[in-house]
Structures are given as C-alpha cells and as structure tokens.
Amino acid sequence: MTGTKTEQKKLIGTVLSAALQLWLRSQVEGVESLKVHVGGGNRSLLKGSIPTVSVSARAVIYQGLHLSQVVLGSSGIRINLGQVLQGKPLQLLEAIEVDCDLQILASDLNAWVSSPLLANAITELLESRLPLTEGTLENLQLRLNSDRLTLNADLITDTHGAIAFSLDSQLQRMSSTQLLLHQPYIKADPLISGTVLESIPIELGTDVDIEDLSISEEQLTLRGKIWVNP
C-alpha cells in the first residue's frame, strides 16, 4: 500500500466504515438510517484491530423486533482486514463486547408482539401460568404507562369463544440477564374475575447485560451490553 500514513489511515477508515455498514445491514431485516464511525491509530488499523467503533441507527428491524433508535459502541474489534481490503465481506475474528442504548417506542412494541418471535414467546410464557385448562392468546397489544405495561389480547377458548384478556404489571430489571413482570394482574371474564399471578422472570440470555431499564408512556429504554460472537 502506497501513500502517506494519513492517506493510508483515511483509506482504511473509509473501507472499514463501508464494510461495517454492509455487515451491520446484513444482520438486520431493515434499517432506515445507519451511521458508522471508525476511530483509531494507523498501527492498530493496519494490524486488523479497530480500536473504537460507534454506530447510530434509526428504525431498525431485528428478527421481527422493531427498535426506534439504536446507539452502539465497541472497542478492540479484530477483523479480517486483508480480505476486507480485497473487497471480501467483513468477518469478526473473536467475540466483541458492545455497549447498547435502545429506545423502543410504544408503536414499536406493538409491531413486536405481531411478530411470531415475540408473540409465541409471550403466549407460551403466560399460558403456562394461567389458571385455565384451555385457551390461546391472539391479537396481542401492548401499552406503556410509567413503570408499567398493559397487555390486551383475545383469549380464544372452545367453550366461551373469544374473551377479552388483560394483564397489567410492573416491568423491572431483576438482574443483568433478567427482567421481571412483577405480580401481574390478569382478568378474563367470566373465566378469570381478577387474579394476581406470581412474578414472572424473563430470561434474556447470558450474552446480555442489562444495566438500566426505564419506561414512560412514550417509550421503553434499555441500556447495557451484549456480546457478539463471530
């Protein structure tokens, strides 16, 4: 590679930014806007190690889940630089830790629950705890309110047909890898007049570290870390 060190760094930074954008777009189903900034010195970049990367994106769809705004940051990323400079796809050479700031609007949540991934997970989570011997949940809708969320749905039964179902609960951070529906209150007349269930933990997996959770009427915000494997 010829040229001054400044020119080399600019060229490598430009190529890496473009390669990272392509790689990130390949990981999601949709994104409205995506900005990537690569930082670091020549020595690290030439060795295929990216000292710092910051990413901001809007209107992201990941596995059917809608995210209004995403801000990511990571450091010490090792990649196949030689192949990238030859025009080949970017690949991670080792797992990386990513700082995340996710903002999820109420409208995003309702797009979430219409996705098979989350709708099935919520249905399975609740059906195992409902004081019923029959029934499935359909047409799920979520609403935010301060530190709480409300789930409305149709409870489909053989004997009573479709019944209005509601669940109201605080959503709390239980640990770095768990959220908690705290003592959810459910109602589905005439089968359930009003019952408080035991708190329901929501496992997020060992590759997640939730540091902060906040809920307002407009949005849910999650801050923490995730680990991305090659």
Contacts in CASP RR format, 6 or more apart in sequence:
PFRMAT RR
TARGET T0000
AUTHOR 0000-0000-0000
METHOD contacts of the structure
MODEL  1
MTGTKTEQKKLIGTVLSAALQLWLRSQVEGVESLKVHVGGGNRSLLKGSI
PTVSVSARAVIYQGLHLSQVVLGSSGIRINLGQVLQGKPLQLLEAIEVDC
DLQILASDLNAWVSSPLLANAITELLESRLPLTEGTLENLQLRLNSDRLT
LNADLITDTHGAIAFSLDSQLQRMSSTQLLLHQPYIKADPLISGTVLESI
PIELGTDVDIEDLSISEEQLTLRGKIWVNP
1 8 0 8 1.000
1 11 0 8 1.000
5 42 0 8 1.000
8 42 0 8 1.000
8 46 0 8 1.000
9 41 0 8 1.000
9 42 0 8 1.000
9 45 0 8 1.000
12 42 0 8 1.000
12 45 0 8 1.000
12 46 0 8 1.000
12 81 0 8 1.000
12 85 0 8 1.000
13 38 0 8 1.000
13 39 0 8 1.000
13 45 0 8 1.000
15 84 0 8 1.000
15 85 0 8 1.000
16 38 0 8 1.000
16 45 0 8 1.000
16 50 0 8 1.000
16 79 0 8 1.000
16 81 0 8 1.000
16 84 0 8 1.000
16 90 0 8 1.000
17 36 0 8 1.000
17 37 0 8 1.000
17 38 0 8 1.000
19 84 0 8 1.000
19 87 0 8 1.000
19 89 0 8 1.000
19 90 0 8 1.000
20 36 0 8 1.000
20 38 0 8 1.000
20 53 0 8 1.000
20 55 0 8 1.000
20 90 0 8 1.000
21 34 0 8 1.000
21 36 0 8 1.000
22 89 0 8 1.000
22 90 0 8 1.000
23 89 0 8 1.000
23 90 0 8 1.000
24 31 0 8 1.000
24 34 0 8 1.000
24 36 0 8 1.000
24 55 0 8 1.000
24 57 0 8 1.000
25 31 0 8 1.000
25 34 0 8 1.000
26 89 0 8 1.000
27 62 0 8 1.000
28 60 0 8 1.000
28 61 0 8 1.000
28 62 0 8 1.000
29 61 0 8 1.000
29 62 0 8 1.000
29 63 0 8 1.000
29 64 0 8 1.000
30 59 0 8 1.000
30 60 0 8 1.000
30 61 0 8 1.000
31 57 0 8 1.000
31 58 0 8 1.000
31 59 0 8 1.000
31 60 0 8 1.000
31 61 0 8 1.000
32 57 0 8 1.000
32 58 0 8 1.000
32 59 0 8 1.000
32 60 0 8 1.000
33 57 0 8 1.000
33 58 0 8 1.000
33 59 0 8 1.000
34 55 0 8 1.000
34 56 0 8 1.000
34 57 0 8 1.000
35 55 0 8 1.000
35 56 0 8 1.000
35 57 0 8 1.000
36 53 0 8 1.000
36 54 0 8 1.000
36 55 0 8 1.000
37 53 0 8 1.000
37 54 0 8 1.000
37 55 0 8 1.000
38 45 0 8 1.000
38 50 0 8 1.000
38 52 0 8 1.000
38 53 0 8 1.000
39 50 0 8 1.000
39 51 0 8 1.000
39 52 0 8 1.000
39 53 0 8 1.000
40 50 0 8 1.000
40 51 0 8 1.000
40 52 0 8 1.000
41 51 0 8 1.000
44 50 0 8 1.000
44 51 0 8 1.000
45 51 0 8 1.000
45 81 0 8 1.000
46 81 0 8 1.000
47 81 0 8 1.000
48 78 0 8 1.000
48 79 0 8 1.000
48 80 0 8 1.000
48 81 0 8 1.000
48 82 0 8 1.000
49 76 0 8 1.000
49 77 0 8 1.000
49 78 0 8 1.000
49 79 0 8 1.000
50 75 0 8 1.000
50 76 0 8 1.000
50 77 0 8 1.000
50 78 0 8 1.000
50 79 0 8 1.000
51 75 0 8 1.000
51 76 0 8 1.000
52 73 0 8 1.000
52 74 0 8 1.000
52 75 0 8 1.000
52 76 0 8 1.000
53 72 0 8 1.000
53 73 0 8 1.000
53 74 0 8 1.000
53 75 0 8 1.000
53 77 0 8 1.000
54 71 0 8 1.000
54 72 0 8 1.000
54 73 0 8 1.000
55 70 0 8 1.000
55 71 0 8 1.000
55 72 0 8 1.000
55 73 0 8 1.000
56 69 0 8 1.000
56 70 0 8 1.000
56 71 0 8 1.000
56 72 0 8 1.000
57 67 0 8 1.000
57 69 0 8 1.000
57 70 0 8 1.000
57 72 0 8 1.000
58 68 0 8 1.000
58 69 0 8 1.000
58 70 0 8 1.000
59 66 0 8 1.000
59 67 0 8 1.000
59 68 0 8 1.000
60 66 0 8 1.000
60 67 0 8 1.000
60 70 0 8 1.000
61 67 0 8 1.000
63 115 0 8 1.000
63 117 0 8 1.000
64 111 0 8 1.000
64 112 0 8 1.000
64 115 0 8 1.000
64 117 0 8 1.000
64 118 0 8 1.000
65 112 0 8 1.000
65 115 0 8 1.000
65 117 0 8 1.000
65 118 0 8 1.000
66 104 0 8 1.000
66 107 0 8 1.000
66 108 0 8 1.000
66 109 0 8 1.000
66 111 0 8 1.000
66 112 0 8 1.000
67 102 0 8 1.000
67 103 0 8 1.000
67 104 0 8 1.000
67 108 0 8 1.000
68 103 0 8 1.000
68 104 0 8 1.000
68 105 0 8 1.000
68 108 0 8 1.000
68 219 0 8 1.000
69 101 0 8 1.000
69 102 0 8 1.000
69 103 0 8 1.000
70 100 0 8 1.000
70 101 0 8 1.000
70 102 0 8 1.000
70 103 0 8 1.000
71 100 0 8 1.000
71 101 0 8 1.000
72 98 0 8 1.000
72 99 0 8 1.000
72 100 0 8 1.000
72 101 0 8 1.000
73 98 0 8 1.000
73 99 0 8 1.000
73 100 0 8 1.000
74 96 0 8 1.000
74 97 0 8 1.000
74 98 0 8 1.000
74 99 0 8 1.000
76 96 0 8 1.000
77 92 0 8 1.000
77 96 0 8 1.000
78 92 0 8 1.000
78 93 0 8 1.000
78 94 0 8 1.000
79 90 0 8 1.000
79 91 0 8 1.000
79 92 0 8 1.000
79 93 0 8 1.000
80 88 0 8 1.000
80 90 0 8 1.000
80 91 0 8 1.000
80 93 0 8 1.000
83 89 0 8 1.000
83 91 0 8 1.000
84 90 0 8 1.000
91 230 0 8 1.000
92 228 0 8 1.000
92 229 0 8 1.000
92 230 0 8 1.000
93 230 0 8 1.000
94 230 0 8 1.000
95 227 0 8 1.000
95 228 0 8 1.000
95 229 0 8 1.000
95 230 0 8 1.000
96 227 0 8 1.000
96 228 0 8 1.000
97 225 0 8 1.000
97 226 0 8 1.000
97 227 0 8 1.000
98 225 0 8 1.000
98 226 0 8 1.000
98 227 0 8 1.000
98 228 0 8 1.000
99 224 0 8 1.000
99 225 0 8 1.000
100 222 0 8 1.000
100 223 0 8 1.000
100 224 0 8 1.000
100 225 0 8 1.000
100 226 0 8 1.000
101 221 0 8 1.000
101 222 0 8 1.000
101 223 0 8 1.000
101 224 0 8 1.000
102 221 0 8 1.000
102 222 0 8 1.000
102 223 0 8 1.000
103 219 0 8 1.000
103 220 0 8 1.000
103 221 0 8 1.000
104 112 0 8 1.000
104 219 0 8 1.000
104 220 0 8 1.000
104 221 0 8 1.000
104 222 0 8 1.000
105 218 0 8 1.000
105 219 0 8 1.000
106 142 0 8 1.000
106 143 0 8 1.000
106 144 0 8 1.000
106 217 0 8 1.000
106 218 0 8 1.000
106 219 0 8 1.000
108 219 0 8 1.000
109 142 0 8 1.000
109 144 0 8 1.000
109 149 0 8 1.000
109 220 0 8 1.000
110 141 0 8 1.000
110 142 0 8 1.000
112 118 0 8 1.000
112 142 0 8 1.000
113 119 0 8 1.000
113 122 0 8 1.000
113 140 0 8 1.000
113 141 0 8 1.000
113 142 0 8 1.000
113 151 0 8 1.000
114 140 0 8 1.000
119 140 0 8 1.000
122 137 0 8 1.000
122 140 0 8 1.000
122 151 0 8 1.000
123 136 0 8 1.000
123 137 0 8 1.000
123 140 0 8 1.000
125 200 0 8 1.000
125 202 0 8 1.000
126 137 0 8 1.000
126 167 0 8 1.000
126 200 0 8 1.000
127 135 0 8 1.000
127 136 0 8 1.000
127 137 0 8 1.000
129 197 0 8 1.000
129 198 0 8 1.000
129 200 0 8 1.000
130 186 0 8 1.000
130 192 0 8 1.000
131 192 0 8 1.000
131 195 0 8 1.000
132 155 0 8 1.000
132 157 0 8 1.000
132 191 0 8 1.000
132 192 0 8 1.000
134 157 0 8 1.000
134 158 0 8 1.000
134 159 0 8 1.000
135 155 0 8 1.000
135 156 0 8 1.000
135 157 0 8 1.000
135 158 0 8 1.000
136 155 0 8 1.000
136 156 0 8 1.000
137 153 0 8 1.000
137 154 0 8 1.000
137 155 0 8 1.000
137 156 0 8 1.000
137 165 0 8 1.000
138 153 0 8 1.000
138 154 0 8 1.000
138 156 0 8 1.000
138 162 0 8 1.000
139 153 0 8 1.000
139 154 0 8 1.000
140 151 0 8 1.000
140 152 0 8 1.000
140 153 0 8 1.000
141 151 0 8 1.000
141 152 0 8 1.000
141 153 0 8 1.000
142 149 0 8 1.000
142 150 0 8 1.000
142 151 0 8 1.000
143 149 0 8 1.000
143 150 0 8 1.000
143 152 0 8 1.000
144 215 0 8 1.000
144 216 0 8 1.000
144 217 0 8 1.000
144 218 0 8 1.000
144 219 0 8 1.000
144 220 0 8 1.000
145 215 0 8 1.000
145 217 0 8 1.000
146 215 0 8 1.000
146 216 0 8 1.000
146 217 0 8 1.000
147 170 0 8 1.000
147 171 0 8 1.000
147 172 0 8 1.000
147 214 0 8 1.000
147 215 0 8 1.000
148 168 0 8 1.000
148 169 0 8 1.000
148 170 0 8 1.000
148 171 0 8 1.000
148 215 0 8 1.000
149 168 0 8 1.000
149 169 0 8 1.000
149 171 0 8 1.000
149 215 0 8 1.000
149 220 0 8 1.000
150 166 0 8 1.000
150 167 0 8 1.000
150 168 0 8 1.000
151 166 0 8 1.000
151 167 0 8 1.000
151 168 0 8 1.000
152 164 0 8 1.000
152 165 0 8 1.000
152 166 0 8 1.000
153 165 0 8 1.000
153 166 0 8 1.000
154 162 0 8 1.000
154 163 0 8 1.000
154 164 0 8 1.000
154 165 0 8 1.000
155 162 0 8 1.000
155 163 0 8 1.000
155 164 0 8 1.000
155 165 0 8 1.000
155 188 0 8 1.000
155 191 0 8 1.000
156 162 0 8 1.000
156 163 0 8 1.000
157 163 0 8 1.000
157 191 0 8 1.000
160 190 0 8 1.000
160 191 0 8 1.000
163 188 0 8 1.000
163 189 0 8 1.000
163 190 0 8 1.000
163 191 0 8 1.000
164 188 0 8 1.000
164 189 0 8 1.000
165 186 0 8 1.000
165 187 0 8 1.000
165 188 0 8 1.000
166 186 0 8 1.000
166 187 0 8 1.000
166 188 0 8 1.000
167 181 0 8 1.000
167 184 0 8 1.000
167 185 0 8 1.000
167 186 0 8 1.000
168 184 0 8 1.000
168 185 0 8 1.000
169 181 0 8 1.000
169 182 0 8 1.000
169 183 0 8 1.000
169 184 0 8 1.000
169 185 0 8 1.000
169 200 0 8 1.000
170 181 0 8 1.000
170 182 0 8 1.000
170 183 0 8 1.000
171 179 0 8 1.000
171 180 0 8 1.000
171 181 0 8 1.000
171 182 0 8 1.000
171 213 0 8 1.000
171 215 0 8 1.000
171 220 0 8 1.000
172 179 0 8 1.000
172 180 0 8 1.000
172 182 0 8 1.000
172 213 0 8 1.000
173 179 0 8 1.000
173 180 0 8 1.000
173 210 0 8 1.000
173 212 0 8 1.000
173 213 0 8 1.000
174 180 0 8 1.000
174 201 0 8 1.000
175 210 0 8 1.000
176 208 0 8 1.000
176 209 0 8 1.000
176 210 0 8 1.000
176 211 0 8 1.000
177 203 0 8 1.000
177 204 0 8 1.000
177 205 0 8 1.000
177 206 0 8 1.000
177 208 0 8 1.000
177 209 0 8 1.000
177 210 0 8 1.000
178 201 0 8 1.000
178 202 0 8 1.000
178 203 0 8 1.000
178 204 0 8 1.000
178 210 0 8 1.000
179 201 0 8 1.000
179 202 0 8 1.000
179 204 0 8 1.000
179 210 0 8 1.000
179 213 0 8 1.000
180 199 0 8 1.000
180 200 0 8 1.000
180 201 0 8 1.000
180 202 0 8 1.000
181 199 0 8 1.000
181 200 0 8 1.000
181 202 0 8 1.000
182 199 0 8 1.000
183 196 0 8 1.000
183 197 0 8 1.000
183 198 0 8 1.000
183 199 0 8 1.000
184 196 0 8 1.000
184 197 0 8 1.000
184 199 0 8 1.000
184 200 0 8 1.000
185 194 0 8 1.000
185 195 0 8 1.000
185 196 0 8 1.000
185 197 0 8 1.000
186 192 0 8 1.000
186 194 0 8 1.000
186 195 0 8 1.000
186 196 0 8 1.000
186 197 0 8 1.000
187 193 0 8 1.000
187 194 0 8 1.000
187 195 0 8 1.000
204 210 0 8 1.000
207 226 0 8 1.000
207 227 0 8 1.000
207 228 0 8 1.000
207 229 0 8 1.000
208 224 0 8 1.000
208 225 0 8 1.000
208 226 0 8 1.000
209 224 0 8 1.000
209 225 0 8 1.000
209 226 0 8 1.000
210 222 0 8 1.000
210 223 0 8 1.000
210 224 0 8 1.000
211 223 0 8 1.000
211 224 0 8 1.000
211 225 0 8 1.000
212 221 0 8 1.000
212 222 0 8 1.000
212 223 0 8 1.000
212 224 0 8 1.000
213 220 0 8 1.000
213 221 0 8 1.000
213 222 0 8 1.000
213 223 0 8 1.000
214 220 0 8 1.000
214 221 0 8 1.000
215 221 0 8 1.000
END
